[in-house]
Amino acid sequence: MSHCVETCHPYQFARDKQPSKKNPTNKIKGATVNRELECLQCMFEYAVSRKYLPENPASGVKHFDERRERPTKHMLKLEEEQRILTNAPPYLRVAIVLLAQTGGRTYTEGFSLRWDQIDLENRVIYFDGQTKTEGSSEPVPLTKLAHDVLVKWKKEQAEKSQFLFPSPVKPGQPITTVKKAWKTTLKNAGVAHFPIYNLRHVFCTRLSWVAPDTVVQRAMRHSSPETKRHYQLGMVEQVRENLEKANQRVYGKGKVLRFHDVPSPAEAQQEAVVCK
């Protein structure tokens, strides 16, 4: 038992110093080593359940602290948001607004959305299928900004696909990744790279400026026992009301962004992106 634990420790620290295959100049992250150790622990646990071992020899191995490796969350400034929207392709502009206005998870609740999940008349989104938590299946209110953007985007799409963001390669399926487009957009906008998922944190932070904790918890759709009572349809309008207050603080009386890089003559005098 003690020998196995002692064997796991050298492996753990040796792996932590090995170079990454994807980028040899960087070392393997502690999170990667932790996942490998968890796999070993599961294997040993299975061996214990089958009576091959009396105890799990890896249960006493401590994990690396992953928090030190996580990048600092980027709080998006208004001027940065404007530059990002200006340099993003049309579909990504719509997605950025949608994610920042709903706090949706990037791929499972953003780029995989279908039009039949969106009720434009009542201004809500319904997530179906396998959601991350029970609270994640609750309807999500759309702000006026998000609603107007989706109405225009639907006209642009002209029912080409059931998905809001269809794959350019397989239109019958949703787009699977925007990593390259996101990276290029940030580079052209002169904004330091941060994961697109951080738009969910931007949503939460902005809403917390004007809303009480109960509304923020409902809007984020967390499902811990302490916040589960907040997951109810009756709070949809309250969440929407406070989102509108957050938009008023961020954008003032700004106009909704356009989708094409070249505006029509009638739009020539309008702003290219959301601005004051």
C-alpha positions as CSV (number, residue, x, y, z in Angstrom):
1,M,0.0,0.0,0.0
2,S,2.6,2.5,1.1
3,H,4.9,1.4,-1.8
4,C,2.1,2.2,-4.3
5,V,1.6,5.6,-2.9
6,E,5.3,6.3,-3.0
7,T,5.3,5.2,-6.6
8,C,2.5,7.5,-7.5
9,H,4.2,10.6,-6.1
10,P,7.3,10.3,-8.3
11,Y,5.1,9.8,-11.4
12,Q,3.0,12.8,-10.4
13,F,6.0,15.2,-10.2
14,A,7.8,13.7,-13.2
15,R,4.7,14.2,-15.4
16,D,4.4,17.7,-14.1
17,K,7.8,18.6,-15.5
18,Q,7.4,16.9,-18.9
19,P,6.9,19.2,-22.0
20,S,3.5,19.4,-23.6
21,K,3.1,17.6,-26.9
22,K,1.1,20.4,-28.4
23,N,3.5,23.1,-27.3
24,P,6.9,21.7,-26.2
25,T,8.0,25.0,-24.8
26,N,5.4,24.7,-22.1
27,K,5.1,22.1,-19.4
28,I,2.2,19.8,-18.9
29,K,-0.4,21.5,-16.7
30,G,-1.2,20.3,-13.2
31,A,-4.8,19.8,-14.3
32,T,-3.7,17.2,-16.9
33,V,-1.8,15.3,-14.2
34,N,-4.7,15.5,-11.9
35,R,-7.0,14.0,-14.5
36,E,-4.6,11.1,-15.0
37,L,-4.4,10.5,-11.3
38,E,-8.2,10.5,-11.1
39,C,-8.2,7.8,-13.8
40,L,-5.7,5.7,-11.8
41,Q,-7.8,6.2,-8.7
42,C,-10.8,4.9,-10.5
43,M,-8.9,1.9,-11.8
44,F,-7.7,1.1,-8.3
45,E,-11.2,1.6,-6.9
46,Y,-12.5,-0.9,-9.4
47,A,-9.8,-3.3,-8.3
48,V,-10.9,-2.8,-4.7
49,S,-14.6,-3.5,-5.6
50,R,-13.5,-6.7,-7.3
51,K,-11.5,-7.8,-4.2
52,Y,-8.2,-7.6,-6.2
53,L,-6.8,-5.1,-3.7
54,P,-7.7,-4.5,-0.1
55,E,-7.5,-0.7,-0.4
56,N,-7.1,2.0,-3.0
57,P,-3.4,2.8,-3.1
58,A,-3.8,6.1,-4.8
59,S,-6.4,7.5,-2.4
60,G,-3.8,9.3,-0.3
61,V,-2.2,11.2,-3.2
62,K,-2.9,14.9,-3.2
63,H,-3.8,16.7,-6.4
64,F,-2.0,19.8,-7.7
65,D,-3.6,23.1,-7.0
66,E,-5.1,24.0,-10.4
67,R,-6.2,27.5,-9.4
68,R,-2.7,28.8,-9.9
69,E,-2.7,27.8,-13.5
70,R,-6.0,29.3,-14.4
71,P,-5.9,32.6,-16.4
72,T,-7.2,35.7,-14.7
73,K,-10.8,36.3,-15.7
74,H,-11.0,39.2,-18.2
75,M,-13.6,41.8,-17.4
76,L,-14.6,43.1,-20.8
77,K,-14.5,46.9,-21.1
78,L,-17.0,48.7,-23.3
79,E,-14.3,50.0,-25.7
80,E,-12.9,46.4,-26.0
81,E,-16.3,45.1,-26.7
82,Q,-16.8,47.6,-29.5
83,R,-13.5,46.7,-31.1
84,I,-14.3,43.0,-30.9
85,L,-17.7,43.4,-32.5
86,T,-16.2,45.5,-35.2
87,N,-13.6,42.9,-36.1
88,A,-15.8,39.8,-35.7
89,P,-17.5,38.1,-38.6
90,P,-21.3,38.5,-38.6
91,Y,-22.2,35.1,-37.0
92,L,-19.7,35.7,-34.2
93,R,-21.0,39.2,-33.5
94,V,-24.5,37.7,-33.0
95,A,-23.0,35.0,-30.8
96,I,-21.0,37.4,-28.7
97,V,-24.1,39.5,-28.0
98,L,-26.2,36.4,-27.2
99,L,-23.6,35.0,-24.8
100,A,-23.0,38.3,-23.1
101,Q,-26.7,38.9,-22.7
102,T,-27.8,35.5,-21.5
103,G,-24.8,34.1,-19.7
104,G,-25.1,30.9,-21.8
105,R,-22.4,28.3,-21.9
106,T,-20.5,28.6,-25.1
107,Y,-21.2,25.5,-27.1
108,T,-24.0,23.6,-25.2
109,E,-26.2,26.6,-24.8
110,G,-24.9,29.0,-27.4
111,F,-23.6,27.7,-30.7
112,S,-25.8,24.6,-30.6
113,L,-29.1,26.6,-30.4
114,R,-31.9,25.8,-32.7
115,W,-34.6,28.3,-33.8
116,D,-37.4,26.2,-32.3
117,Q,-35.8,26.8,-28.9
118,I,-36.3,30.5,-29.1
119,D,-39.6,32.1,-28.5
120,L,-39.2,35.6,-30.0
121,E,-42.8,36.5,-29.2
122,N,-42.4,36.0,-25.4
123,R,-38.6,36.7,-25.5
124,V,-37.3,33.6,-23.9
125,I,-34.9,30.7,-24.8
126,Y,-35.7,27.1,-23.8
127,F,-32.8,24.7,-23.3
128,D,-33.7,21.1,-23.9
129,G,-31.8,17.8,-24.0
130,Q,-29.0,17.1,-21.5
131,T,-28.2,20.4,-19.6
132,K,-25.4,20.7,-17.2
133,T,-27.6,21.2,-14.2
134,E,-31.3,21.0,-13.4
135,G,-31.5,24.7,-13.1
136,S,-30.0,25.0,-16.6
137,S,-33.2,23.8,-18.2
138,E,-35.1,26.8,-16.9
139,P,-36.2,29.4,-19.5
140,V,-33.8,32.2,-20.1
141,P,-35.2,35.7,-20.7
142,L,-34.0,37.8,-23.7
143,T,-33.3,41.4,-23.3
144,K,-34.5,43.9,-25.9
145,L,-30.9,44.0,-27.3
146,A,-30.6,40.3,-27.6
147,H,-34.2,40.0,-29.0
148,D,-33.6,42.6,-31.7
149,V,-30.3,41.1,-32.7
150,L,-31.9,37.6,-33.1
151,V,-34.9,39.0,-35.1
152,K,-32.5,40.6,-37.6
153,W,-30.3,37.5,-37.6
154,K,-33.2,35.3,-38.4
155,K,-34.1,37.5,-41.4
156,E,-30.4,37.3,-42.5
157,Q,-30.5,33.5,-42.3
158,A,-33.8,33.2,-44.2
159,E,-34.4,29.7,-42.7
160,K,-31.3,28.3,-44.2
161,S,-30.9,26.0,-41.3
162,Q,-32.6,24.9,-38.1
163,F,-29.6,26.1,-36.2
164,L,-28.8,29.7,-35.4
165,F,-25.1,29.0,-36.2
166,P,-24.9,26.2,-38.7
167,S,-21.6,24.7,-39.6
168,P,-20.2,26.1,-42.9
169,V,-19.1,22.6,-43.8
170,K,-22.2,20.7,-42.7
171,P,-25.2,23.1,-42.7
172,G,-27.4,20.4,-41.1
173,Q,-25.3,20.5,-38.0
174,P,-24.3,23.4,-35.6
175,I,-20.9,24.9,-35.7
176,T,-18.5,22.9,-33.5
177,T,-15.8,25.4,-32.7
178,V,-15.0,29.1,-33.1
179,K,-11.5,29.0,-31.5
180,K,-9.7,30.2,-34.7
181,A,-12.3,32.9,-35.5
182,W,-12.3,34.1,-31.8
183,K,-8.5,34.2,-31.7
184,T,-8.3,36.1,-35.0
185,T,-11.0,38.5,-33.9
186,L,-9.2,39.3,-30.6
187,K,-5.9,39.8,-32.4
188,N,-7.4,42.2,-35.0
189,A,-9.2,44.0,-32.3
190,G,-6.0,44.5,-30.3
191,V,-7.5,42.8,-27.2
192,A,-5.5,40.3,-25.1
193,H,-6.7,36.8,-25.6
194,F,-9.2,35.4,-23.2
195,P,-11.6,32.4,-23.6
196,I,-14.9,33.2,-25.1
197,Y,-16.5,31.3,-22.2
198,N,-15.5,34.3,-20.1
199,L,-18.4,36.2,-21.6
200,R,-20.5,34.3,-19.0
201,H,-18.5,35.9,-16.3
202,V,-19.0,39.3,-18.0
203,F,-22.7,38.7,-17.9
204,C,-22.7,37.8,-14.2
205,T,-20.5,40.7,-13.2
206,R,-22.6,43.3,-15.1
207,L,-25.9,41.9,-13.7
208,S,-24.5,42.0,-10.2
209,W,-24.0,45.8,-10.6
210,V,-27.7,46.3,-10.5
211,A,-29.4,43.1,-9.2
212,P,-29.6,41.4,-5.9
213,D,-27.9,38.0,-5.3
214,T,-31.1,36.0,-5.7
215,V,-31.6,37.4,-9.2
216,V,-28.0,36.8,-10.2
217,Q,-28.2,33.2,-9.0
218,R,-31.4,32.6,-10.9
219,A,-29.9,34.2,-14.0
220,M,-26.7,32.1,-13.8
221,R,-28.9,29.0,-13.3
222,H,-26.7,27.3,-10.7
223,S,-28.2,24.3,-9.0
224,S,-26.6,24.1,-5.5
225,P,-29.1,23.4,-2.7
226,E,-28.8,27.0,-1.5
227,T,-29.9,28.4,-4.8
228,K,-32.3,25.7,-6.1
229,R,-35.3,27.6,-4.7
230,H,-34.6,30.5,-7.1
231,Y,-35.2,28.3,-10.2
232,Q,-38.8,29.2,-11.0
233,L,-40.5,30.7,-14.0
234,G,-41.9,33.5,-11.9
235,M,-38.4,35.2,-11.8
236,V,-38.0,35.4,-15.6
237,E,-39.4,38.9,-15.8
238,Q,-37.4,40.0,-12.7
239,V,-34.2,38.7,-14.4
240,R,-35.1,40.4,-17.6
241,E,-35.8,43.7,-15.9
242,N,-32.5,43.7,-14.2
243,L,-30.7,42.7,-17.4
244,E,-32.2,45.8,-19.1
245,K,-30.8,47.9,-16.2
246,A,-27.4,46.4,-16.8
247,N,-27.6,47.2,-20.5
248,Q,-28.6,50.8,-19.7
249,R,-25.6,51.2,-17.6
250,V,-23.2,49.6,-20.1
251,Y,-24.6,50.9,-23.4
252,G,-26.7,53.9,-22.5
253,K,-28.9,54.6,-25.5
254,G,-26.7,52.8,-28.0
255,K,-28.0,51.3,-31.2
256,V,-28.0,47.5,-32.0
257,L,-25.0,46.3,-34.0
258,R,-25.3,45.7,-37.7
259,F,-24.3,42.4,-39.3
260,H,-22.6,43.3,-42.5
261,D,-19.1,44.9,-42.8
262,V,-20.5,47.2,-45.5
263,P,-23.6,49.1,-44.5
264,S,-26.5,49.9,-46.9
265,P,-26.9,53.5,-48.0
266,A,-29.7,53.9,-45.5
267,E,-27.4,52.7,-42.7
268,A,-24.4,54.7,-43.7
269,Q,-25.0,57.2,-41.0
270,Q,-25.5,54.7,-38.3
271,E,-22.9,53.3,-35.9
272,A,-21.2,50.0,-36.9
273,V,-21.4,48.5,-33.4
274,V,-23.1,49.1,-30.1
275,C,-21.9,52.4,-28.8
276,K,-23.0,55.4,-26.7
